[in-house]
Amino acid sequence: MKSMSCKQLGGACDIMFSGETFEDIAAQSKEHGMEMFQKGDIGHLKAMKTMKDRMQTPEDFNKWMEDKRKEFDALPEEG
């Protein structure tokens, strides 16, 4: 099991997501982002705009995702 924070994944807070795979924590981050969007959290809304801008260029977004996956893979196992 490994953990990454919302901020490490492009978000706005220090909440931690844990999982066996990068996909596990990415799904948790996405769910958290949707909750913060519904609450109108300003910090997360700004982070979402940055992510939306990043998604306009598939190459940039894919590179960002690849970098985050590498960051996850490099983390030590917890436990």
C-alpha positions in Angstrom: 0.0 0.0 0.0 1.2 3.5 -0.9 -0.2 7.0 -0.2 -0.2 10.3 -2.0 -1.8 13.6 -1.0 -4.4 15.6 -2.8 -1.7 18.2 -3.5 0.6 15.6 -4.9 -2.1 14.7 -7.4 -2.8 18.3 -8.5 -5.4 19.1 -5.8 -5.6 21.7 -3.1 -5.4 20.0 0.3 -3.4 17.6 2.4 -5.9 14.7 2.5 -4.2 11.4 1.8 -5.3 8.7 -0.6 -4.0 5.1 -0.1 -4.1 2.2 -2.4 -2.2 -0.8 -3.9 -2.1 0.9 -7.4 -1.9 4.3 -8.9 -5.3 3.7 -10.3 -6.7 3.1 -6.8 -5.6 6.5 -5.5 -6.4 8.3 -8.8 -10.0 7.1 -8.4 -10.1 8.3 -4.8 -8.7 11.6 -5.9 -11.3 12.0 -8.6 -14.2 11.2 -6.1 -12.7 13.7 -3.6 -12.5 16.3 -6.4 -16.2 15.8 -7.3 -17.1 16.2 -3.6 -15.1 19.5 -3.4 -16.6 20.7 -6.6 -20.1 20.1 -5.2 -19.2 22.0 -2.1 -17.8 24.9 -4.2 -14.3 24.7 -2.5 -12.4 27.6 -4.0 -8.9 26.0 -3.7 -10.1 22.8 -5.4 -12.0 24.7 -8.1 -8.7 26.5 -9.0 -6.9 23.2 -9.1 -9.6 21.8 -11.3 -9.2 24.7 -13.7 -5.5 24.0 -13.9 -6.2 20.3 -14.6 -8.8 21.2 -17.2 -6.2 23.5 -18.9 -3.7 20.6 -18.8 -6.2 18.3 -20.5 -6.5 20.6 -23.5 -3.2 19.2 -24.8 -3.3 15.4 -24.7 0.5 15.2 -24.8 0.9 17.4 -21.8 -1.7 15.6 -19.8 -0.3 12.2 -20.7 3.2 13.3 -19.6 1.7 14.7 -16.3 0.0 11.3 -15.7 3.1 9.4 -16.5 5.1 11.6 -14.1 2.5 11.0 -11.3 2.5 7.3 -11.9 6.4 7.2 -11.7 6.1 9.3 -8.5 3.7 6.7 -7.1 5.9 3.8 -8.2 8.9 5.3 -6.5 7.1 5.6 -3.1 8.1 3.1 -0.4 5.5 0.5 0.6 3.7 1.4 3.8 3.3 -1.0 6.6 
